[in-house]
Amino acid sequence: MELLRALLLTLAFTAISIELAMAANYVVGGSKGGWDTSTDLNTWASSQKFLVGDRLTFQYAQNHDVSEVTKTDYDSCQTTNALQTDTSGATTFTLSSPGKRYFICGTPGHCAQGMKLEVVTLAASSTSSPASSPTPSPASSISPESPANSPVSTPEVSDLSPSPSGSPTSTPTVRSTESPSVNSPPPPDTTVQPSASSTNKLSFWVGLAVGFGLVPMLLVH
């Protein structure tokens, strides 16, 4: 039990030491001003970022003091109900909790001349969360390439009907379904050539006609 208590005390002391080491010390008014009537105190305060654990040090001459008051007394410059007052010439306040605190000078007329300070204390910043890793974008789908040697479809040839004798032969229509276009084959020669038997029959009848024509001529002589 004693060991556990000692361990807890050590941890608490360590936490307080770390907080004090990280705390900042601010001299009111900055290096070019101070706790007086000539310094624009609230403009200086708005340019700072006060965190829990930081300390404010007021340095001032003997004709001044510093009092912590409520918001109502701050607005009316009243120190009758001051929360705490110091006249030592070097007063330090620790900002122990987040929120607003109000300070004024109790010397008559000084608060109305601008010797007043409103401090906004922020909670200690928490450890920032690690940046989320970028979500990998899905790989773009790649369409498969067409085969290098794709088969060429055979052109569709319409049926050739035999044309009647004596009518002009129509050229067959070739329809190609793919480019480049396929050249149409030359139309077949449909001219009717006389057969050998037809030639022999014609010669026979010609010779017979000539023979009958010569017979009367021979009988006359």
trRosetta pair geometry for C-beta under 8 A, 3 or more apart (Angstrom, degrees):
i j d omega theta_ij theta_ji phi_ij phi_ji
1 4 5.8 -53 -152 33 32 110
1 5 6.5 30 152 -16 64 106
2 5 5.7 -55 -149 37 33 111
2 6 6.3 34 153 -19 66 106
3 6 5.8 -55 -149 36 30 111
3 7 6.4 33 152 -22 64 106
4 7 5.6 -54 -149 34 32 113
4 8 6.5 31 154 -18 65 104
5 8 5.8 -53 -148 36 32 110
5 9 6.4 32 154 -17 65 106
6 9 5.8 -54 -148 37 32 112
6 10 6.4 35 153 -22 64 106
7 10 5.7 -54 -151 34 31 113
7 11 6.5 30 153 -18 65 105
8 11 5.7 -54 -148 36 32 110
8 12 6.3 32 154 -18 66 106
9 12 5.7 -54 -146 37 31 111
9 13 6.2 31 156 -18 65 107
10 13 5.8 -56 -147 38 29 110
10 14 6.3 31 154 -21 64 107
11 14 5.6 -54 -147 35 31 113
11 15 6.4 31 154 -20 65 104
12 15 5.8 -53 -149 34 31 110
12 16 6.4 28 155 -16 64 106
13 16 5.8 -56 -149 38 31 110
13 17 6.3 33 153 -22 65 108
14 17 5.7 -55 -147 35 30 113
14 18 6.4 30 155 -19 65 104
15 18 5.9 -54 -149 35 31 109
15 19 6.4 30 153 -18 65 107
16 19 5.7 -55 -147 37 32 111
16 20 6.3 29 156 -17 66 107
17 20 5.9 -56 -147 39 29 108
17 21 6.2 30 154 -21 64 108
18 21 5.7 -56 -148 36 30 112
18 22 6.3 19 157 -11 65 110
19 22 6.0 -63 -147 42 28 103
19 23 6.3 42 152 -40 64 102
19 53 5.0 -131 172 -120 97 143
19 124 8.0 -88 -130 -77 96 155
20 23 5.5 -42 -146 14 34 119
20 53 7.0 -141 -88 -168 39 111
22 53 6.8 34 85 116 88 149
23 51 7.7 -147 -125 84 65 99
23 53 3.9 -126 -94 141 109 97
23 54 5.3 -179 -165 -89 87 39
23 55 6.3 68 149 -14 124 89
24 51 7.3 85 19 39 106 99
24 54 4.7 -10 58 -123 80 101
24 55 7.5 -155 97 31 45 69
25 54 7.4 -177 -78 -165 26 73
25 55 5.0 -14 -115 65 69 105
25 57 6.5 22 -178 -13 95 118
26 48 6.5 52 -121 -151 146 157
26 50 7.2 -65 -9 -100 152 97
26 54 6.4 32 -6 168 108 116
26 55 6.9 177 27 88 71 52
26 56 5.4 -24 73 -108 102 61
26 57 6.9 178 88 21 48 77
27 30 6.8 120 83 -105 89 13
27 31 7.4 82 70 -71 128 51
27 34 7.7 -38 153 -113 102 69
27 57 5.1 -36 -106 71 61 105
27 59 6.3 -8 -159 2 104 116
28 34 7.0 69 94 -160 79 41
28 35 5.1 45 94 -64 126 93
28 41 7.0 7 175 -140 100 106
28 44 7.7 109 -173 105 56 140
28 56 5.8 52 -61 -174 99 98
28 57 6.6 -148 -6 81 83 47
28 58 5.0 3 20 -99 139 64
28 59 7.3 178 47 19 90 69
28 117 6.6 -54 -151 -93 126 166
29 32 7.7 -129 149 78 85 48
29 33 3.2 -128 176 107 99 97
29 34 4.2 -149 72 -66 160 12
29 35 6.1 -136 -25 -46 128 46
29 36 7.4 45 -101 22 157 80
29 39 4.4 -11 -134 177 112 165
29 41 6.3 -51 -86 -107 77 79
29 44 5.9 131 -127 35 30 177
30 33 5.2 54 53 34 84 96
30 44 5.4 -143 -15 -144 112 128
33 36 7.5 -147 -179 40 77 97
33 38 7.5 -156 -139 96 89 82
33 39 3.4 104 -166 -123 121 128
33 40 7.6 -98 -112 38 155 55
33 41 7.5 -175 145 -87 143 62
33 44 6.3 -122 51 -67 150 150
34 39 5.9 175 47 -30 43 148
34 59 5.8 -73 -150 79 110 91
34 60 6.8 156 153 -89 108 61
35 39 7.5 -70 -90 44 15 138
35 41 7.7 50 -116 -101 55 129
35 58 4.6 46 -50 -161 154 90
35 59 6.2 158 17 63 106 42
35 60 4.2 -63 84 -71 114 108
35 64 6.4 160 122 139 102 153
35 66 6.5 -41 -169 -77 153 116
35 105 7.3 143 167 -74 99 113
35 115 7.2 74 179 -156 69 99
36 39 5.6 92 59 3 80 101
36 60 6.7 162 -66 -127 73 88
36 61 7.4 49 -95 7 107 103
36 64 7.0 -107 -101 -63 61 155
36 115 6.8 -72 165 -106 18 111
37 110 5.8 -116 -74 -147 110 80
37 113 4.5 -2 -145 118 119 127
37 114 6.0 106 -154 61 65 91
37 115 5.1 -56 -87 -53 67 107
39 44 6.9 -7 165 -18 107 139
40 43 4.1 11 129 26 117 121
40 44 6.4 142 95 -20 71 87
40 114 7.2 -53 -114 173 50 138
41 44 5.7 -58 -154 36 33 112
41 45 6.3 30 152 -20 68 107
41 114 6.8 158 14 156 101 88
41 115 7.2 89 -15 -136 143 37
41 116 6.8 175 67 74 140 37
41 117 4.7 -89 150 -89 132 91
42 45 5.4 -48 -142 37 38 113
42 46 6.3 40 157 -22 67 103
42 116 7.7 4 -49 94 106 76
42 117 6.7 -176 -74 -127 67 53
42 118 6.1 29 -116 34 104 92
43 46 5.9 -52 -146 34 30 110
43 47 6.8 28 154 -19 60 107
44 47 6.0 -65 -158 33 32 109
44 48 7.0 23 151 -18 65 109
45 48 5.9 -64 -155 33 37 109
45 50 8.0 -21 -162 -25 84 124
45 117 6.0 139 -53 -160 143 92
45 118 6.6 159 103 73 160 59
45 119 5.9 -118 -152 -98 131 64
45 120 7.7 117 156 14 109 80
49 122 6.7 -29 -176 20 83 134
50 54 5.1 -133 -155 59 76 149
50 56 7.9 -8 -123 -61 133 105
50 95 5.7 127 168 -41 116 177
50 119 5.9 15 15 -177 168 101
50 120 6.5 147 48 83 113 52
50 121 4.9 -71 115 -106 111 62
50 122 6.6 136 84 13 59 79
51 54 5.4 107 58 -25 63 113
51 95 7.4 136 95 95 30 131
51 121 6.9 91 -154 -165 11 77
51 122 5.5 -44 -104 71 62 85
51 123 7.4 0 -150 128 81 15
51 124 5.3 79 180 -96 119 60
51 125 7.2 -69 -117 -12 135 79
52 95 6.1 -130 -124 119 38 92
52 96 6.7 29 -158 177 87 21
52 97 6.3 16 -121 -117 112 16
52 98 5.8 -59 -62 -56 110 73
52 121 6.1 90 -75 165 60 115
52 122 7.3 -107 -22 92 76 42
52 123 5.9 3 -12 -132 123 41
52 124 5.2 -80 49 -37 102 86
53 94 7.4 -26 -152 -172 29 97
53 95 6.9 -29 33 76 20 83
53 96 7.5 66 -75 -113 40 43
53 124 6.8 32 6 -73 121 116
54 94 7.8 162 91 -154 35 57
54 95 4.9 6 63 37 80 122
54 121 7.4 -164 43 -128 109 101
55 92 5.5 5 178 -173 114 106
55 93 6.9 163 -157 82 65 41
55 94 5.2 -32 -102 -101 84 64
55 95 7.1 -153 -84 5 30 80
56 92 6.8 160 83 -152 47 55
56 93 4.8 -8 58 57 100 92
56 95 6.8 78 -15 -40 100 99
56 119 6.7 -84 -63 -95 151 160
57 90 6.7 -7 -174 -169 100 79
57 91 7.2 161 -154 83 51 41
57 92 4.8 -18 -99 -97 76 84
58 66 4.6 67 110 -60 168 159
58 86 7.8 137 65 75 127 119
58 90 7.2 170 84 -148 58 31
58 91 4.5 -6 53 58 106 92
58 92 7.6 -165 18 -74 69 36
58 93 7.7 39 -12 -4 104 99
58 103 7.4 -154 -74 171 140 151
59 89 7.0 20 -154 159 57 66
59 90 5.4 8 -105 -105 74 76
60 64 4.0 -89 163 80 132 132
60 65 7.4 -170 91 -82 146 14
60 66 6.8 154 5 -41 145 102
60 89 6.0 -136 69 -142 64 51
60 105 7.7 173 -144 -109 160 117
61 64 5.6 86 60 11 67 103
61 89 7.2 6 -138 -127 13 97
62 89 6.7 -23 -79 -84 58 112
63 107 6.2 55 156 -105 73 156
64 105 5.2 -57 -154 -141 93 125
64 107 5.8 -83 -115 -12 49 132
64 110 6.7 153 -117 -150 89 168
64 115 7.3 -129 -135 -172 119 150
65 85 6.1 24 154 -175 128 97
65 86 6.6 175 -167 87 88 41
65 87 4.3 -39 -111 -96 108 79
65 105 6.2 128 61 -152 57 69
65 106 5.0 -23 68 35 118 104
65 107 6.6 139 19 -36 85 84
66 85 7.2 167 89 -149 46 56
66 86 5.6 -10 61 57 91 88
66 91 5.1 -148 53 51 135 149
66 103 5.8 -6 -169 -172 96 115
66 104 7.9 151 -150 79 53 28
66 105 6.6 -40 -93 -96 50 62
67 79 4.8 70 77 -130 171 113
67 82 4.1 -67 -172 -135 121 138
67 83 7.6 134 173 42 77 66
67 84 7.0 179 -150 91 60 43
67 85 4.3 -13 -103 -101 90 87
67 86 7.9 171 -81 18 50 57
67 103 6.8 153 78 -154 41 63
67 104 5.7 -27 63 65 93 75
67 105 7.4 125 16 -125 88 15
67 106 5.0 74 -16 -50 131 107
68 82 6.6 108 65 -173 48 87
68 83 4.4 -54 98 61 97 112
68 84 5.1 21 36 48 108 84
68 85 7.8 -145 21 -69 63 48
68 93 7.0 120 -67 -107 131 148
68 101 6.4 -34 -146 180 113 103
68 102 6.8 117 -160 78 63 56
68 103 5.5 -37 -97 -95 61 75
69 73 3.8 -107 171 92 127 123
69 74 5.3 165 87 -59 110 72
69 78 7.1 148 -154 81 150 64
69 79 6.4 -105 -78 -108 129 58
69 81 7.2 95 -142 87 91 73
69 82 5.3 -64 -86 -117 85 66
69 83 6.2 -179 -98 0 27 89
69 102 5.4 -63 69 101 73 108
69 103 7.4 134 16 -111 79 24
69 104 5.8 -13 11 17 129 111
70 73 5.0 88 52 16 78 100
70 74 6.8 -130 98 -11 39 90
70 81 7.1 -13 6 103 113 114
70 83 7.2 120 -46 -43 69 108
70 102 6.8 30 145 50 10 133
71 74 5.4 -52 -146 32 31 118
71 75 6.6 29 157 -18 64 103
71 100 7.4 50 -81 106 108 128
71 102 6.0 153 -89 -28 48 151
72 75 6.1 -56 -153 34 29 106
72 76 6.5 0 158 6 64 113
72 78 7.9 -24 121 45 78 120
73 76 6.0 -68 -138 54 33 95
73 77 7.6 -113 169 57 61 2
73 78 4.4 -101 -143 68 85 89
73 79 6.9 112 176 -80 127 31
73 80 7.4 -147 -123 41 125 75
73 81 6.0 -147 -69 62 144 94
73 82 7.2 -162 140 -83 160 56
73 102 7.5 149 76 107 84 136
73 104 7.5 -131 131 14 91 141
74 77 7.6 22 -175 -72 26 42
74 102 3.8 -74 -76 179 141 145
74 104 6.1 179 -124 -41 65 119
74 116 6.4 128 -162 -169 85 126
74 118 7.0 90 177 -83 150 93
77 104 6.1 177 -132 -162 64 152
77 111 3.6 157 -138 106 110 136
77 112 5.6 -25 -73 -57 173 73
77 116 7.0 -98 -100 -71 87 137
78 81 7.1 30 123 26 109 83
79 82 4.6 4 -165 -51 75 116
79 85 6.9 72 -172 -89 120 129
79 104 6.7 -139 -73 84 98 116
79 106 4.2 12 -42 -115 171 102
82 85 5.0 54 119 -51 151 103
82 106 7.2 -41 -63 -82 148 124
85 106 6.4 15 -135 -29 127 145
86 91 4.1 133 86 -103 144 134
88 91 6.0 129 48 -67 102 81
93 101 7.5 -169 143 137 146 156
93 103 7.7 -151 -2 -78 157 134
95 101 7.1 -143 -116 5 88 141
95 119 7.0 -120 -98 137 125 134
95 121 4.4 180 -177 -109 127 138
97 121 6.9 101 96 97 40 141
98 121 5.2 -152 -130 106 42 90
98 122 5.9 11 -127 -160 106 18
98 123 4.6 -36 -63 -59 140 73
99 120 7.8 -110 140 -147 22 55
99 121 5.9 2 48 54 45 99
100 118 6.4 -12 -165 -172 109 92
100 119 6.8 151 -154 80 56 51
100 120 5.5 -23 -97 -100 79 64
100 121 7.4 -177 -82 16 27 77
101 118 7.8 159 80 -156 43 48
101 119 4.9 -15 59 60 90 104
101 121 6.9 36 -2 -15 105 115
102 116 7.5 -5 -172 -176 87 97
102 117 7.4 161 -155 86 45 55
102 118 5.7 -12 -106 -105 76 70
102 119 7.7 -164 -75 22 32 75
103 116 6.9 168 92 -157 56 53
103 117 4.5 -7 61 58 102 100
103 119 7.2 35 0 -9 108 110
104 111 4.4 19 -169 -110 116 120
104 115 6.8 92 -163 110 62 76
104 116 4.5 -7 -106 -110 82 89
104 117 7.6 -172 -73 22 43 66
105 110 4.1 -56 93 109 128 132
105 111 5.6 -168 56 -63 72 73
105 115 4.0 -16 11 126 127 128
105 116 7.2 -111 9 -68 75 60
106 110 7.8 23 66 51 19 120
106 111 7.7 24 -90 -39 23 115
107 110 4.3 56 73 -6 97 131
107 115 7.8 7 50 78 100 154
109 112 5.7 -63 -155 42 44 111
109 113 6.2 40 152 -21 74 110
110 113 5.6 -61 -149 38 34 110
110 115 4.2 -25 156 38 93 142
111 115 5.6 -86 -91 69 37 82
111 116 5.1 62 -150 -58 81 109
122 125 7.8 22 127 -56 120 76
125 128 7.9 -7 156 -51 110 81
146 150 5.9 -22 160 -58 111 131
147 150 5.1 131 72 -73 97 74
152 178 6.4 -152 -153 78 77 142
153 177 5.5 -35 88 68 137 119
153 178 5.5 121 37 -5 102 126
155 174 5.7 30 146 -179 139 98
155 175 6.5 167 -174 83 92 45
155 176 4.6 -46 -114 -100 113 70
155 177 7.0 174 -118 8 58 76
155 182 4.8 -128 -36 47 138 140
156 175 5.2 -22 70 72 95 101
156 176 8.0 174 28 -93 69 26
156 177 6.8 63 -2 -30 103 108
157 172 6.6 24 -169 154 97 130
157 174 5.9 -24 -108 -115 77 76
157 175 7.8 178 -89 30 30 73
158 172 6.3 -173 64 -168 90 90
158 173 5.2 26 18 64 133 91
158 174 7.8 -135 9 -87 84 33
158 175 7.1 75 -37 -2 95 106
160 172 5.2 -51 -89 -91 104 124
163 167 5.1 -126 165 81 111 109
163 168 7.5 -69 163 94 159 30
163 169 5.3 -168 25 -109 149 62
163 170 6.7 144 -75 9 134 83
163 190 7.3 49 44 167 112 166
164 167 4.8 65 68 6 86 122
165 192 7.5 10 -135 -34 102 145
169 187 6.6 147 122 165 120 137
169 190 4.6 135 -73 32 152 145
171 184 7.7 69 165 140 113 147
171 187 4.9 -101 -120 -66 77 132
172 184 7.4 -179 84 -168 84 120
172 187 6.7 153 10 -107 83 88
174 182 6.9 -106 152 86 134 97
174 184 4.2 -178 12 -105 139 98
174 185 7.7 125 -67 16 143 70
176 179 7.4 96 125 -81 124 48
176 181 4.9 151 50 -138 159 71
176 182 5.1 161 -99 22 129 90
187 190 7.9 -48 149 -15 103 101
194 198 4.9 -118 -170 81 94 131
194 199 5.9 105 134 -56 122 89
195 198 5.0 99 60 5 78 103
195 199 7.4 -140 100 -6 44 87
196 199 5.7 -55 -154 34 37 113
196 200 6.6 37 151 -20 68 104
197 200 5.7 -53 -151 34 35 111
197 201 6.5 35 153 -19 67 104
198 201 5.8 -54 -149 35 33 111
198 202 6.5 33 154 -20 64 106
199 202 5.9 -57 -152 35 31 112
199 203 6.6 31 153 -18 65 105
200 203 5.8 -56 -151 35 33 110
200 204 6.5 36 151 -24 65 104
201 204 5.6 -52 -151 30 34 114
201 205 6.7 25 157 -12 66 104
202 205 6.2 -58 -149 38 32 104
202 206 6.4 31 155 -18 65 109
203 206 5.8 -57 -147 38 31 112
203 207 6.3 30 157 -19 66 107
204 207 6.0 -61 -152 37 27 108
204 208 6.3 26 154 -20 65 109
205 208 5.6 -51 -143 36 34 114
205 209 6.4 36 157 -20 65 103
206 209 6.0 -55 -151 34 30 109
206 210 6.6 27 153 -17 64 106
207 210 5.8 -56 -150 37 33 110
207 211 6.4 35 152 -23 66 106
208 211 5.7 -54 -149 33 32 113
208 212 6.6 27 156 -14 65 104
209 212 6.1 -55 -149 38 32 106
209 213 6.5 31 153 -19 63 108
210 213 5.7 -59 -153 36 33 113
210 214 6.6 29 154 -21 67 107
211 214 6.0 -59 -149 33 32 108
211 215 7.0 42 153 -35 64 96
212 215 6.0 -38 -150 11 37 115
213 216 7.5 -56 -170 28 36 98
213 217 7.5 27 145 -11 63 114
214 217 5.5 -63 -158 40 46 116
214 218 6.3 44 151 -23 77 106
215 218 6.0 -60 -151 35 32 109
215 219 6.6 30 156 -19 67 107
216 219 5.6 -57 -148 37 36 112
216 220 6.6 40 155 -25 67 102
217 220 6.1 -51 -154 27 32 112
217 221 7.1 18 155 -6 62 106
218 221 6.3 -64 -155 42 34 103
